[in-house]
């Protein structure tokens, strides 16, 4: 029997598969598409996802293929400088196309021993007290202990589970594609700058060799949104908004996206769980979608592995929904707000002007950027130290960096006192005695995802917290 089947081989599914393999879990990824997609929906990684890659020793691979950009201007495209003193060692956006992210995560998963089967579509599932049976389109039946649906906004897994997906349907549609442009670059730039004074959902960005990424509002909402638009659809809409079609031709790929906003009512039904777009969909404003899914996987991976490996304390797997559902709800709310701020109507434009004034206050600017980048996420672990529930940023130690110590995906006690012990949990928690001028706490206990679950210096108090997150002592 397979330990975990992951339905969907996008960034969320691949990240989850890798996290599971770090703990020896046998994982099979089923991907419906026979070949990797050429469509570039996401363009980069925000600070928290960059931290995730750093925590697992992957960041250098991403930096080699990406480009660092300032963090300013990401909330509804309101042009403001990057806030000062962001609580991260990675205060930038890493521009990298999703196709590259997919490839790097697939390579990582394969290195760790994940089996990825392409051209395999899941069409049915059932579960009992001992496992899940997955049925594929070719009639094959597979058995696993758990199954996770990472199969996108139209998730088959979610539908088969009957999980409610309340929210709002698409009311505004946008065309997106990559194509060659016949007009000279200076003219394109000038026209785009003029159009964007009033229409912020419009843009042509050069990719090199005469190829541009084109974004333009659609004529309406397509009856069947699974059918891609045509190059003529782009030409027509470009003429509507810019008075020219820029001579676009030879498309690499064409697609559309809408502003539907929905959140799954439950992230877990028995032995089946949901992650990424299968659990939540929202407009792409702020570039949060891929990042939210990767962070879902980072939260779920070690918890599901603990369940498979038999040491998970009661309620640990359910804490995935408890922690991540509110985070997604907050992202949905901020994307709703941003979409309103992109409207050309007088009311939203007035609110946009007011918010732009408020963002001149450093604290307001920082608060909104922390939302977009997810470094402001704090899970509710009860009252206590200001670090409790937050992920700890990468801090410099006397002998290196914190994140260099987290590549194996285990818990970690960073002990500046030298008097503490994790005896009984040494197989699950690394004990690091070191000091950092950047950490104002005697000792911190980190989960495998880097969130702080205990701060203190009393051994008995530590012993009362270790079982809650890392099970009974061995």
Residue pairs with C-beta under 8 A, 6 or more apart in sequence:
1 131
1 143
1 144
1 145
2 26
2 27
2 28
2 142
2 143
2 144
2 145
3 20
3 25
3 26
3 27
3 144
3 145
3 146
3 308
4 17
4 20
4 25
4 26
4 27
4 28
4 144
4 145
4 146
4 147
4 148
4 304
4 308
5 27
5 28
5 29
5 30
5 132
5 134
5 142
5 144
5 146
5 147
5 148
6 13
6 16
6 17
6 27
6 28
6 29
6 30
6 147
6 148
6 150
7 13
7 30
7 122
7 134
7 147
7 148
7 149
7 150
7 151
7 156
7 157
8 29
8 30
8 31
8 32
8 149
8 150
8 151
8 152
8 155
8 276
8 278
9 29
9 30
9 31
9 33
9 102
9 106
9 116
9 118
9 150
10 102
10 150
10 152
10 276
10 277
10 293
11 42
11 98
11 101
11 102
11 105
11 276
11 290
11 293
11 294
12 150
12 275
12 276
12 277
12 293
12 294
12 296
12 297
13 29
13 31
13 148
13 150
13 151
13 275
13 276
13 297
14 29
14 102
14 105
14 106
14 108
14 109
14 114
14 116
15 52
15 105
15 293
15 294
15 297
15 298
15 301
16 148
16 150
16 275
16 296
16 297
16 300
16 301
17 27
17 29
17 109
17 112
17 114
17 116
18 56
18 105
18 108
18 109
18 112
18 114
18 301
19 297
19 298
19 300
19 301
19 302
19 305
19 409
20 27
20 301
20 304
20 305
20 308
21 27
21 109
21 112
21 113
21 114
22 56
22 112
22 301
22 305
22 408
22 409
23 301
23 302
23 305
23 306
23 308
23 309
23 409
24 305
24 309
25 304
25 305
25 308
25 309
27 109
27 114
27 115
28 114
28 115
28 117
28 142
28 144
29 109
29 114
29 115
29 116
29 117
30 117
30 120
30 121
30 122
30 134
30 136
31 116
31 117
31 118
31 119
31 120
32 119
32 120
32 121
32 122
32 151
33 118
33 119
34 118
34 119
35 118
36 99
36 102
36 103
36 106
37 99
37 102
38 99
38 252
38 253
39 98
39 253
39 255
40 97
40 98
40 99
40 178
40 213
40 253
41 98
41 176
41 255
41 257
41 284
41 289
41 290
42 97
42 98
42 101
42 284
42 287
42 289
42 290
43 95
43 96
43 97
43 98
43 287
44 66
44 69
44 93
44 94
44 95
44 96
44 287
45 53
45 62
45 66
45 93
45 94
45 96
45 101
45 290
45 291
45 294
46 93
46 287
46 288
46 291
46 372
46 373
46 374
47 71
47 86
47 88
47 90
47 91
47 92
47 93
47 373
47 374
47 375
48 88
48 291
48 295
48 373
48 374
48 375
48 377
48 391
49 290
49 291
49 294
49 295
49 374
50 59
50 62
50 90
50 92
50 94
51 88
51 89
51 90
51 375
51 391
51 393
51 394
51 403
51 450
52 294
52 295
52 298
53 59
53 61
53 62
54 89
54 90
54 394
54 403
55 403
55 406
55 407
55 450
56 406
56 407
56 409
57 404
57 407
58 104
58 108
61 104
61 108
62 94
62 96
62 101
62 104
63 94
65 96
65 100
65 104
66 94
66 95
66 96
66 100
67 94
67 95
67 96
68 92
68 93
68 94
68 95
69 92
69 93
69 94
69 95
70 81
70 82
70 92
70 93
71 82
71 83
71 86
71 91
71 92
71 93
71 369
71 373
72 79
72 80
72 81
72 82
72 83
72 369
73 79
73 80
74 93
74 286
74 287
74 369
74 372
74 373
75 286
75 334
75 338
75 359
75 368
75 369
75 371
75 372
76 200
76 285
76 286
76 337
76 338
76 341
76 342
76 352
76 355
77 200
77 342
78 341
78 352
78 355
78 356
78 359
80 356
80 359
80 360
80 365
81 365
82 91
82 369
83 362
83 365
83 366
83 369
84 362
84 366
85 366
86 366
86 369
86 370
86 373
86 375
87 370
87 375
87 393
88 373
88 375
88 393
88 394
89 393
89 394
89 395
90 394
93 287
98 290
101 290
106 116
109 116
110 116
120 136
120 137
120 138
120 140
121 136
121 137
121 156
122 134
122 135
122 136
122 137
122 151
122 156
122 157
123 135
123 136
123 137
123 156
124 134
124 135
124 160
125 132
125 133
125 134
125 135
125 147
125 157
125 160
125 161
125 272
126 132
126 133
127 133
127 147
127 270
127 271
127 272
130 145
131 143
131 144
131 145
131 146
131 271
132 143
132 144
132 145
132 146
132 147
132 271
132 272
133 141
133 142
133 143
134 141
134 142
134 143
134 144
134 147
135 141
136 142
145 271
145 308
146 271
146 272
146 273
146 304
146 307
146 308
147 157
147 271
147 272
147 273
148 157
148 272
148 273
148 274
148 275
148 300
148 304
149 155
149 156
149 157
149 158
149 161
149 272
149 273
149 274
149 275
149 278
150 274
150 275
150 276
150 278
150 293
150 297
151 157
151 278
152 276
152 277
152 278
153 260
153 262
153 277
153 278
153 281
155 274
155 277
155 278
157 272
157 274
157 278
158 165
158 264
158 274
158 278
158 279
161 269
161 272
161 274
163 264
163 265
163 266
163 269
163 274
164 264
164 265
164 266
165 262
165 263
165 264
165 265
166 262
166 263
166 265
167 260
167 261
167 262
167 263
167 281
167 332
168 259
168 260
168 261
168 262
169 260
170 221
170 225
170 258
170 259
170 260
171 221
171 258
171 259
172 201
172 217
172 221
172 258
172 259
172 339
173 217
173 218
173 220
173 221
173 222
173 225
173 256
173 257
173 258
173 259
174 201
174 215
174 216
174 217
174 218
174 256
174 257
174 258
175 214
175 215
175 216
175 217
175 218
175 229
175 233
175 234
175 237
175 254
175 255
175 256
176 213
176 214
176 215
176 254
176 255
176 256
176 257
177 213
177 214
177 229
177 234
177 251
177 252
177 253
177 254
177 255
178 207
178 211
178 212
178 213
178 214
178 251
178 252
178 253
179 211
179 212
179 214
179 231
179 234
179 248
179 249
179 250
179 251
179 252
179 254
180 210
180 211
180 212
180 248
180 249
180 250
180 251
181 188
181 204
181 210
181 211
181 212
181 214
181 246
181 247
181 248
182 246
182 247
182 248
182 249
183 244
183 246
183 247
185 206
188 204
188 206
188 212
188 246
191 242
191 243
191 244
191 246
192 202
192 203
192 204
192 242
195 202
195 241
195 242
196 202
196 203
198 344
199 217
199 241
199 344
200 342
201 215
201 216
201 217
201 342
202 215
202 216
202 217
202 241
202 242
203 213
203 214
203 215
203 216
204 212
204 213
204 214
204 215
204 246
205 212
205 213
206 212
207 213
211 252
212 246
212 248
214 234
214 238
214 248
216 234
216 237
216 238
216 241
217 237
217 241
218 229
218 233
218 237
218 256
219 233
219 236
219 237
219 240
221 258
222 229
222 256
225 256
225 258
228 253
228 254
228 255
228 256
229 254
229 255
229 256
230 254
231 248
231 249
231 251
231 254
233 254
234 245
234 248
234 251
234 254
235 245
235 248
236 245
238 244
238 245
238 246
238 248
239 245
257 283
257 284
258 283
259 283
259 339
260 281
260 282
260 283
261 281
261 282
261 283
261 332
261 335
261 336
262 280
262 281
262 282
263 279
263 280
263 325
263 328
263 329
263 332
264 274
264 278
264 279
264 280
266 274
266 321
267 273
267 274
267 275
267 279
267 320
267 321
267 324
267 325
268 274
268 317
268 318
268 320
268 321
273 300
273 304
273 320
275 293
275 296
275 297
275 300
276 292
276 293
276 296
276 297
277 289
277 293
279 296
279 324
279 328
280 292
280 328
280 331
280 332
281 289
282 288
282 289
282 331
282 332
282 335
282 336
283 335
283 336
283 338
283 339
284 335
285 335
285 338
285 339
285 342
286 334
286 335
286 338
286 372
287 372
288 331
288 334
288 335
288 372
288 374
291 374
292 327
292 328
292 331
292 374
295 324
295 327
295 374
295 377
296 324
296 328
298 449
299 320
299 323
299 324
299 449
300 320
300 324
301 409
301 448
301 449
302 409
302 447
302 448
302 449
303 312
303 316
303 317
303 319
303 320
304 317
304 320
306 312
306 316
306 317
306 471
307 316
307 317
311 428
311 470
311 471
311 472
311 474
312 471
313 467
313 468
313 469
313 470
313 471
313 472
316 469
323 379
327 374
327 377
330 371
334 368
334 371
334 372
340 348
340 351
341 348
341 351
341 352
341 355
342 348
343 349
358 364
359 365
359 368
367 376
370 376
375 391
375 393
377 390
377 391
378 389
378 390
379 389
379 390
379 451
380 389
381 388
381 389
381 453
382 388
384 455
385 441
385 452
385 455
385 456
387 441
387 444
387 452
387 455
388 452
388 453
388 454
388 455
389 451
389 452
390 451
390 452
391 449
391 450
391 451
391 452
392 402
392 439
392 444
392 446
392 450
392 451
392 452
394 401
394 402
394 403
395 401
395 402
395 436
395 438
395 439
396 402
396 436
396 437
396 438
397 414
397 432
397 434
397 435
397 436
398 434
398 435
398 436
399 434
402 414
402 436
405 412
405 430
405 432
406 412
406 446
406 448
406 450
408 430
409 448
410 428
410 429
410 430
410 448
411 425
411 428
411 429
411 430
411 445
411 446
411 447
411 448
411 469
411 470
412 429
412 430
412 432
412 445
412 446
413 420
413 422
413 429
413 430
413 431
413 432
413 443
413 444
413 445
413 446
413 462
414 432
414 434
414 436
414 439
414 443
414 444
414 446
415 431
415 432
415 433
415 434
415 442
415 443
416 433
416 434
416 435
416 436
416 439
416 441
416 442
416 443
417 442
417 443
417 457
418 433
419 457
419 459
420 431
420 443
420 457
420 459
420 462
421 431
421 459
422 429
422 431
422 462
422 466
423 473
424 466
424 473
424 474
425 466
425 470
425 473
425 474
427 474
428 470
428 471
429 445
429 466
429 470
441 455
441 456
442 455
442 456
442 457
443 455
443 456
443 457
443 462
444 452
444 454
444 455
445 452
445 453
445 454
445 455
445 462
445 465
445 466
445 469
446 452
446 453
447 453
447 469
453 465
453 468
453 469
454 461
454 462
454 465
456 462
466 473
467 473
